Amino acid sequence: MASRTATTPEVKPLRFVLRNLNKYIYIRLKDNTLLYGRLAACDTNMNVVLMEAEEKNNDGETIIKYGKVFIRGNNIIYFQFPDLPVS
């Protein structure tokens, strides 16, 4: 088991996501769909509600505008927060 040092803080994914409510995020789904929108809610199963949701192509162009969507957590591959600095 790897030990933690004082320089590597423990990151809890759900806590991190909840701290970033109302920020714009990208979500990649298992079927390779890329969604972009404002994170409105997230629960312990990583089910997500996006507001102002849009489906994007790989060039970042909008394909479809959905508005409010619910995404089941088991369909999500990853979240990406484009406005947060990379550490």
N, CA and C atoms as a LAMMPS dump frame, in Angstrom:
ITEM: TIMESTEP
0
ITEM: NUMBER OF ATOMS
261
ITEM: BOX BOUNDS ff ff ff
-5.0000000000000000e+02 5.0000000000000000e+02
-5.0000000000000000e+02 5.0000000000000000e+02
-5.0000000000000000e+02 5.0000000000000000e+02
ITEM: ATOMS id mol type element x y z
1 1 1 N 0.835 -1.168 0
2 1 2 C 0 0 0
3 1 3 C 0.885 1.238 0
4 2 1 N 0.566 2.189 -0.87
5 2 2 C 1.365 3.413 -0.969
6 2 3 C 1.052 4.332 0.208
7 3 1 N 2.081 4.957 0.716
8 3 2 C 1.866 5.885 1.821
9 3 3 C 1.721 7.308 1.291
10 4 1 N 0.972 8.126 1.992
11 4 2 C 0.771 9.521 1.622
12 4 3 C 1.806 10.38 2.329
13 5 1 N 2.241 11.39 1.625
14 5 2 C 3.147 12.347 2.245
15 5 3 C 2.396 13.645 2.464
16 6 1 N 3.025 14.56 3.14
17 6 2 C 2.392 15.853 3.425
18 6 3 C 2.157 16.653 2.151
19 7 1 N 2.86 16.335 1.07
20 7 2 C 2.73 17.1 -0.174
21 7 3 C 1.67 16.54 -1.12
22 8 1 N 1.134 15.35 -0.843
23 8 2 C 0.107 14.781 -1.713
24 8 3 C -1.206 14.673 -0.948
25 9 1 N -2.079 15.682 -1.086
26 9 2 C -3.342 15.634 -0.363
27 9 3 C -4.267 14.552 -0.921
28 10 1 N -5.086 13.996 -0.061
29 10 2 C -6.052 12.99 -0.466
30 10 3 C -7.178 13.67 -1.23
31 11 1 N -7.533 13.118 -2.381
32 11 2 C -8.599 13.685 -3.208
33 11 3 C -9.782 12.732 -3.191
34 12 1 N -10.927 13.23 -2.775
35 12 2 C -12.153 12.442 -2.785
36 12 3 C -12.963 12.92 -3.983
37 13 1 N -13.177 12.05 -4.979
38 13 2 C -13.802 12.486 -6.23
39 13 3 C -15.16 13.159 -6.054
40 14 1 N -16.044 12.584 -5.269
41 14 2 C -17.372 13.182 -5.114
42 14 3 C -17.28 14.552 -4.465
43 15 1 N -16.469 14.676 -3.45
44 15 2 C -16.296 15.972 -2.778
45 15 3 C -15.753 17.009 -3.765
46 16 1 N -14.797 16.604 -4.596
47 16 2 C -14.231 17.502 -5.599
48 16 3 C -15.305 17.966 -6.586
49 17 1 N -16.11 17.018 -7.062
50 17 2 C -17.176 17.36 -8.017
51 17 3 C -18.195 18.297 -7.372
52 18 1 N -18.609 18.009 -6.155
53 18 2 C -19.607 18.853 -5.485
54 18 3 C -19.081 20.262 -5.204
55 19 1 N -17.785 20.402 -4.991
56 19 2 C -17.212 21.739 -4.804
57 19 3 C -17.269 22.568 -6.076
58 20 1 N -17.456 21.901 -7.209
59 20 2 C -17.453 22.581 -8.497
60 20 3 C -18.832 22.654 -9.138
61 21 1 N -19.879 22.604 -8.311
62 21 2 C -21.229 22.793 -8.831
63 21 3 C -21.334 24.173 -9.472
64 22 1 N -22.162 24.274 -10.493
65 22 2 C -22.401 25.498 -11.265
66 22 3 C -21.23 25.909 -12.141
67 23 1 N -20.234 25.047 -12.297
68 23 2 C -19.154 25.297 -13.241
69 23 3 C -19.419 24.492 -14.504
70 24 1 N -18.858 24.941 -15.597
71 24 2 C -19.04 24.248 -16.873
72 24 3 C -18.059 23.097 -16.982
73 25 1 N -18.568 21.952 -17.452
74 25 2 C -17.75 20.745 -17.555
75 25 3 C -18.026 20.021 -18.865
76 26 1 N -17.08 19.172 -19.236
77 26 2 C -17.268 18.207 -20.308
78 26 3 C -17.465 16.849 -19.648
79 27 1 N -18.34 16.041 -20.222
80 27 2 C -18.542 14.671 -19.758
81 27 3 C -18.481 13.752 -20.971
82 28 1 N -17.592 12.749 -20.918
83 28 2 C -17.493 11.76 -21.992
84 28 3 C -18.271 10.53 -21.551
85 29 1 N -19.18 10.063 -22.42
86 29 2 C -19.999 8.891 -22.123
87 29 3 C -19.408 7.639 -22.762
88 30 1 N -19.876 6.482 -22.327
89 30 2 C -19.384 5.201 -22.834
90 30 3 C -19.575 5.055 -24.339
91 31 1 N -20.627 5.661 -24.89
92 31 2 C -20.863 5.563 -26.341
93 31 3 C -20.071 6.615 -27.118
94 32 1 N -19.1 7.258 -26.461
95 32 2 C -18.191 8.261 -27.011
96 32 3 C -18.847 9.623 -27.235
97 33 1 N -20.056 9.818 -26.725
98 33 2 C -20.705 11.126 -26.792
99 33 3 C -19.978 12.084 -25.862
100 34 1 N -19.793 13.315 -26.331
101 34 2 C -19.167 14.348 -25.515
102 34 3 C -20.222 15.405 -25.218
103 35 1 N -20.522 15.604 -23.928
104 35 2 C -21.501 16.598 -23.502
105 35 3 C -20.786 17.735 -22.78
106 36 1 N -21.34 18.936 -22.924
107 36 2 C -20.801 20.123 -22.267
108 36 3 C -21.965 20.862 -21.637
109 37 1 N -21.799 21.306 -20.419
110 37 2 C -22.864 22.055 -19.765
111 37 3 C -22.473 22.463 -18.357
112 38 1 N -23.415 23.121 -17.687
113 38 2 C -23.192 23.586 -16.316
114 38 3 C -23.639 22.498 -15.352
115 39 1 N -22.737 22.082 -14.473
116 39 2 C -23.015 21.022 -13.508
117 39 3 C -24.001 21.535 -12.458
118 40 1 N -25.203 20.974 -12.442
119 40 2 C -26.243 21.417 -11.511
120 40 3 C -26.362 20.515 -10.295
121 41 1 N -26.098 19.215 -10.453
122 41 2 C -26.237 18.275 -9.34
123 41 3 C -25.435 17.015 -9.627
124 42 1 N -25.033 16.355 -8.536
125 42 2 C -24.326 15.076 -8.615
126 42 3 C -24.604 14.323 -7.321
127 43 1 N -24.859 13.014 -7.411
128 43 2 C -25.12 12.245 -6.198
129 43 3 C -24.017 11.213 -5.975
130 44 1 N -24.187 10.367 -4.969
131 44 2 C -23.146 9.402 -4.594
132 44 3 C -22.901 8.336 -5.657
133 45 1 N -23.839 8.143 -6.584
134 45 2 C -23.654 7.203 -7.69
135 45 3 C -23.072 7.887 -8.919
136 46 1 N -22.697 9.146 -8.758
137 46 2 C -22.163 9.987 -9.835
138 46 3 C -23.194 10.244 -10.932
139 47 1 N -24.486 10.097 -10.604
140 47 2 C -25.531 10.558 -11.5
141 47 3 C -25.43 12.07 -11.535
142 48 1 N -25.622 12.656 -12.712
143 48 2 C -25.355 14.075 -12.901
144 48 3 C -26.535 14.754 -13.583
145 49 1 N -26.788 15.995 -13.196
146 49 2 C -27.72 16.857 -13.92
147 49 3 C -26.901 17.984 -14.522
148 50 1 N -27.019 18.143 -15.844
149 50 2 C -26.373 19.249 -16.55
150 50 3 C -27.436 20.221 -17.021
151 51 1 N -27.165 21.505 -16.855
152 51 2 C -28.021 22.557 -17.389
153 51 3 C -27.31 23.13 -18.613
154 52 1 N -28.095 23.652 -19.55
155 52 2 C -27.548 24.239 -20.78
156 52 3 C -26.673 23.222 -21.518
157 53 1 N -27.067 21.957 -21.475
158 53 2 C -26.262 20.871 -22.036
159 53 3 C -26.247 20.916 -23.554
160 54 1 N -25.078 20.633 -24.093
161 54 2 C -24.882 20.549 -25.534
162 54 3 C -24.059 19.308 -25.842
163 55 1 N -24.367 18.669 -26.968
164 55 2 C -23.525 17.595 -27.453
165 55 3 C -22.503 18.218 -28.393
166 56 1 N -21.243 17.861 -28.207
167 56 2 C -20.15 18.427 -29.004
168 56 3 C -19.507 17.337 -29.851
169 57 1 N -18.949 17.745 -31.009
170 57 2 C -18.144 16.8 -31.775
171 57 3 C -16.702 16.898 -31.288
172 58 1 N -15.798 16.133 -31.875
173 58 2 C -14.415 16.106 -31.397
174 58 3 C -13.663 17.405 -31.663
175 59 1 N -14.205 18.273 -32.541
176 59 2 C -13.593 19.575 -32.801
177 59 3 C -14.137 20.645 -31.868
178 60 1 N -15.065 20.271 -30.979
179 60 2 C -15.636 21.22 -30.032
180 60 3 C -16.829 21.998 -30.563
181 61 1 N -17.307 21.641 -31.734
182 61 2 C -18.471 22.322 -32.31
183 61 3 C -19.75 21.692 -31.782
184 62 1 N -20.758 22.525 -31.531
185 62 2 C -22.034 22.042 -31.009
186 62 3 C -22.799 21.289 -32.092
187 63 1 N -23.272 20.084 -31.741
188 63 2 C -24.086 19.278 -32.643
189 63 3 C -25.563 19.49 -32.313
190 64 1 N -25.907 19.346 -31.02
191 64 2 C -27.289 19.459 -30.551
192 64 3 C -27.299 20.192 -29.219
193 65 1 N -28.29 21.063 -29.011
194 65 2 C -28.486 21.709 -27.71
195 65 3 C -29.663 21.022 -27.037
196 66 1 N -29.449 20.537 -25.81
197 66 2 C -30.475 19.803 -25.079
198 66 3 C -31.151 20.622 -23.987
199 67 1 N -30.471 21.522 -23.365
200 67 2 C -31.022 22.21 -22.199
201 67 3 C -30.656 21.442 -20.944
202 68 1 N -31.648 20.943 -20.206
203 68 2 C -31.418 20.207 -18.959
204 68 3 C -31.416 18.702 -19.247
205 69 1 N -30.357 18.008 -18.779
206 69 2 C -30.275 16.556 -18.987
207 69 3 C -29.86 15.863 -17.697
208 70 1 N -30.302 14.628 -17.545
209 70 2 C -29.897 13.746 -16.453
210 70 3 C -29.029 12.657 -17.058
211 71 1 N -27.861 12.433 -16.484
212 71 2 C -26.945 11.409 -16.982
213 71 3 C -26.705 10.4 -15.868
214 72 1 N -26.979 9.156 -16.157
215 72 2 C -26.762 8.106 -15.169
216 72 3 C -25.26 7.849 -15.014
217 73 1 N -24.82 7.754 -13.787
218 73 2 C -23.401 7.658 -13.475
219 73 3 C -22.669 6.505 -14.129
220 74 1 N -23.34 5.368 -14.33
221 74 2 C -22.633 4.224 -14.916
222 74 3 C -22.384 4.389 -16.418
223 75 1 N -22.891 5.47 -17.028
224 75 2 C -22.629 5.743 -18.438
225 75 3 C -21.475 6.719 -18.64
226 76 1 N -20.925 7.232 -17.554
227 76 2 C -19.889 8.259 -17.637
228 76 3 C -18.503 7.621 -17.6
229 77 1 N -17.657 8.044 -18.538
230 77 2 C -16.249 7.616 -18.529
231 77 3 C -15.431 8.604 -17.707
232 78 1 N -15.589 9.913 -18
233 78 2 C -14.837 10.907 -17.233
234 78 3 C -15.515 12.268 -17.257
235 79 1 N -15.137 13.092 -16.274
236 79 2 C -15.492 14.502 -16.198
237 79 3 C -14.238 15.288 -16.556
238 80 1 N -14.415 16.432 -17.191
239 80 2 C -13.292 17.323 -17.424
240 80 3 C -13.754 18.739 -17.102
241 81 1 N -13.043 19.387 -16.199
242 81 2 C -13.366 20.759 -15.805
243 81 3 C -12.414 21.698 -16.538
244 82 1 N -12.841 22.294 -17.655
245 82 2 C -11.911 23.086 -18.466
246 82 3 C -11.457 24.376 -17.82
247 83 1 N -12.204 24.92 -16.86
248 83 2 C -11.853 26.2 -16.251
249 83 3 C -10.93 26.064 -15.053
250 84 1 N -10.66 24.841 -14.61
251 84 2 C -9.801 24.641 -13.448
252 84 3 C -8.349 24.481 -13.884
253 85 1 N -7.42 25.049 -13.14
254 85 2 C -6 24.897 -13.495
255 85 3 C -5.536 23.459 -13.292
256 86 1 N -4.649 23.032 -14.138
257 86 2 C -4.077 21.686 -14.012
258 86 3 C -2.968 21.746 -12.986
259 87 1 N -3.007 20.815 -12.02
260 87 2 C -1.965 20.839 -10.984
261 87 3 C -1.023 19.677 -11.13
